[in-house]
Amino acid sequence: MCFSAEASFVGGVIIASIGVATIRKVHKPSQIVFASIPLFFGMQQIIEGFLWVILQNPEYAQFQKLATYGFLVLADVFWPMMIPLAVLTMEVNRKRRRVLWGLLSLGILLSLYYTLCLLSFNVNPEIRGYHIEYVVEFPKSQELFAFAIYLITSVTPLFISTIKRMKLLAVLMSLSCLVTMIFFTQYLTSVWCFFAAIISIVILWILRDARRKHILSKTE
């Protein structure tokens, strides 16, 4: 979804539509945060679509910072908190909830770090080939450590969850991130979102299955 403005807009609308379908499968308040993940994926892609248009049309330069930071707030600040929170609200196992609380706390700290970086350092998005590279001036000494924490807070909660098929989602997210790191390292922030559509479909599948079981249990 990150290969052009058109792809980002189309991808964003498709993912957001999946998000609407996912929200409709919610049958417990605890599922709302998890179900809303595709909507935020879609929003992120649409924002990057606008950024493509802005970068390709200098007359819209005054909106570049708004689009850039809108995208990066979702990509860097939002997700480290969102994923552990989404899993935590659905988890019923007490021991695993304690671990998830720890991961959520770690995610909040990372989000605060990225917020500070976005407020303190320059960010310049550039179109290179068919991707957008976000050239950031964040401290290089902390880059790998921060990214490792990002992966831990974004993927580990899914492995910890006792929800059926959540580990499938964890494997999918891990593989998508690995593929992106190997083939598109300098475009990681942007290209990883290409996999958002597949991930969103799995989220829809998980909630649809949970809803079906809930309905069956009520009829028995």
Buried (B, 14 or more C-beta within 10 A) or exposed (E): BBBBBEBBBBBBBBBBBBBEBBBEBBBEEBBEBBBBBBBBBBBBBBBBBBBBBBBEEEEBEEBBEEBBBBBBBBBBBBBBBBBBBBBBBBBEEEEBBEBBBEBBEBBBBBBEBBEEBBEEEEBEBEBEEEBBBBEBEBEEEEEEEBBEBBBBBBBBBBBBBEBEBBBEBBBBBBEBBEBBBEEBEEBBBBBBBBBBBBBBBBBBBBBBBBBEEEEEEEEE
